[in-house]
Amino acid sequence: MNIEINPEIAAKFDELNSWKINRVTSYKKWDKQLENLYNDIDAGLFGEAAKTGTFYTSIKNAKTANPKPTNVDQIVQDIETLIANEE
């Protein structure tokens, strides 16, 4: 079966989800994250000081490089409108 996808709808889905996919691929593997967390705790990094540790900074860098869109509700509404217009 050959399904034809509206490129405009596909682009909106990409806009809605690409930041998540990019973040996930930017995060280090679980074992490395846990090792970083352990090392930070072992070094006594708690409270505000924890924000200087390798665990926090690596996660923050991935989130900063791949921000969540501020207009998620609008993108979802655009997708719904495009789909409704397809029917």
N, C-alpha and C positions, 0 to 999 in steps of 0.2 A: 504494500500500500504506500503510495506516495502522498505525503501531506505537505501542502504548501503553506508556509508561514509568512504572514504579513511582515515585511522587513521593518516597518515602523513599530509594530508591536514588539518584535524581537529586540529592537534597539532600546525600547522603554524597559523591557525586562532586564537587559544588560545594564542599563543605567541604575535600575533598582538594586541589582544583586552583585555587580562587579566589585564593589568595595569590600563586600564580605569575602568573596573568593580571594581577592588580592591580600586581604589581611591574613586569612588562614594560611596562605602559602608563604607569608612573610614571617609568621611565628616559627620559633624554633621547635624542634621535636619535643614531645612531652618529657622525655628523660633529661634533656638538656635544661628545660624550664625548671623541672624539679631540682636538678642539681644547682642551678643558679639561686633558686629560692632557699634551698638548704644552706648554701654558702653565705647568702645575705643574712639569714637568721643566725648562723654560727658566728658571723662577724658583728652581731649585735645591732643590726639595722632594723629598727622598729619605728613606728610613728612616721614623722616627717622624714627622718633619716632613711627610711626604707625606699623613699623616692629617688635615692641616689644609687641604689643597688642595681646589679646587672639584671635581675629578674624584672623589676619595674621598668627600667629604662629600655630593655629590649621590647617589652610589650607596648610601652608608650610610643616608641619609634614606629612600630608596625601600625598602630592606630593613627598616628599623626600622618604617616605617609599615605594612608588609605582611609580618609575620613568618611563617616556616614553622611550621606546627602541630607541636607537640612529640609529638603522638600519631598520627603518620602510619601506623605499623604497625597501630594499633588501628582506624583508619578503614578501611584496606584490609581488615582482617579482618571488620569490620562489613559492608562491601560484599560480600565473598565469601559471608558468611552469608546476607545478604538475597537474593543471586542464587540461592544453593542452595535457599532456601526457596521461590523462585518456581517451581522445576522440579517 
